[in-house]
Amino acid sequence: MRTLLFALLLLMTAPALAASYTVNHAASRIEFTGTHAGEPFRGTFDAWLGKIAFDPAAPEKTTLRADIDMTRVSTGNKMFDGTLPSDDWFDVKNHPKATFKSTAVAANPDGSYQVTGDLTLRGITQPVSFAFVLDDAHAAIVTATASFNVDRLSFDIGKKSDPKAEWVGRDIALTLKVNAERQTDTSSIQ
């Protein structure tokens, strides 16, 4: 009896794990925008994987990870699409993958969530923080949206050919729309 009570006490005090979500890539996108010679441009990361474990009641238990295939980027502009993979820009030969790993998630007073994490591009890791909004945090299928700027020069992107950002703007805006479905298996991301 004492063993059973101890086991029940452990279960009641054990932290709940965040629910795992499977990303629907067909309904999701990661885009970037910036300026070149004063003119706006837009591009997409066409291949990426996302892992999400989220609990709206305990956002601090949330873990987010994205692995982005840097060889699969498109802007619709031949010159840009030819330049971006080069060693001065994305250097896809040496760094074919970019990653984002969350280090903290917290609820904001306005109902959004603040995520902080490490973004790695070209082998350089920098901390980033941004807010994301969920359409319905308690639904089985959720859509999260976020937009934030990245300083391309802090990742040495285009640093040799445009070190003063005279041609390509220094700030590149990343826009995320992630559609994901909660799984019945509740386990957090490793």
N, C-alpha and C positions, 0 to 999 in steps of 0.2 A: 504494500500500500504506500509506504514512504517513497519507494522508487517511482511509482506511478504519479504521485503528487509532484515529485521533483521534475519528472519529465514534462508534466503539464505546465509547471511554472516556467521551465526553460522555453517551451513553445510560446507561451504568452509574452515573455520578455524578449524573445529573439526578434531582431529587426526584420521587417518584411522586405522582401526583395522587389525591386522595381520590375514591372512587366516588360517583356521583350516585345518589340515591334518589328514587323517585316516591311521594308520599304517597297512601295509600288513605283518602280522607276518610270513606267510609262506616264504616270501622273505627277512626276516630280522633275525638278530641274535645278541645276546650278548654273547661273549666268554671271558674266562680268561685263562691266561697262567702263569706259574711260574716254579720253580724248586723244586724237592724233592730229597735230597741226591745227588745233582748235576745233576740229570736227569730231562729233561723238562716234564711237564704235561700240559694238556689242558682240559678245561671243558666248559660247556655251562649252561646258565640260561634258562631253557626250558619253563618257563611261566612268562610273564610280559606284562604290559600294558603301552603304551606310548601315551602322549597327546602333540600335537605340534600346535603352532600358529606361523606362520613365514611370514615375509614380507621382500623380498630381498632388497627392496628400503629403508626400515627402520628397519634394523636388531635389533636395540635397543628395538623394540616393540615385539620381539620374546619371547615366553615363551615355555619352554620345561619341561616335567615332565615324569618320569618313575617310575612305581611301580613294583618291582621284587619279585616274589614268591620264597623265599629262601628255601622252602621245595622241589622245583623242580629243582635240580642241578644235572648234571651228568658229570662224567669224563671218564666213561668206565673202571674205576679201582675200583674193589669191596672194597678194603681197603679205598681208598679216599672217595668213595660214602658213606661208612659207618661212616667215621670219620667227614666229613664236617658238618653234622647236629648237632653234639654233642655240649654240653654247652661251651666247650673251643674254638670251631671254629665258626660256624655260629649261634649256640644257637637258632635253629629254634623253639624250644618250647616257648621261651620267645620273640623271634624276628622273626616271620615268614615272614616279609616283609622288604625289603630295598627300599629306595626311593631316587630319585634325583630330585631336583627342581632348575631350573635355576634362577639366580639373575641378570645376565647381559649377553648380547650377542652383539658383535661388529664385524664389517668387518675387516679382516686383509688385508694388502697391496697386499699379494699374491693371493687374491681371496677366501681364506678360511675364516671361521668365528671362533671367539674366544668365547667360552661359559664359564661362571663362575657360580658356583652354589653350593648347599649344598647336600652332599651325606650322607645318614644315613644308617649305618650298625650296627647291634647289639645294637641299641638304641643310638649310638654315631654319632653325626653329625660333619662332617669336611668339610671345603671349598675345592673345586677342580676346576681346570681350564684346559681346553684343546681346541685344534683346531679341527674343523670338516670341511670336504670338501663335497660339493654338486656336483653331476654330471652335473646338469643344474638347477640353482636356479629358473628359470622362467618357467620350465616345469610343467605340471599338475601332473606328477608322478615324484618324486625325490628320489634319493638314497643318503643318507648321510653316510660318513664313518669317524671313529675317532679311535684313539688308545692313551691310556695314562696309567700311572702307579699309583697304589694305594699302600701306605704303610700299609700292613695288621696289623702291630702292633699298628698303631695309632687308629685302630678300635678294639683293644684287640682281634684280631683273632689269635688264637693259642698262646696267650701270656703265658698261664700257662705251657703248655707242651714244647714250643719252644721259650722262651723269647729272645734268642740271635740269632734267625733265623739260627741255626746250621743245621737244617734238611730241613725246608721249607724256600725258599727265602723270604726276607722281602718285596721286590717289586713284586706285582702281576699286570700284564698287562691286562687291559680291552680293548677289541676290539669290536667296534660297527659297525654294518651295518644295517641301518634303511631305508626301502623302504616305502614311504608314498604317498598318493594321495590327492591333494588339493580338498577341498570341496567347493561347491557353496555357502554355508552359511558361511559368514565371521564373526566370533566372536572369541574373545580371550579366553584363558583358565582361569578358575578361580582357 
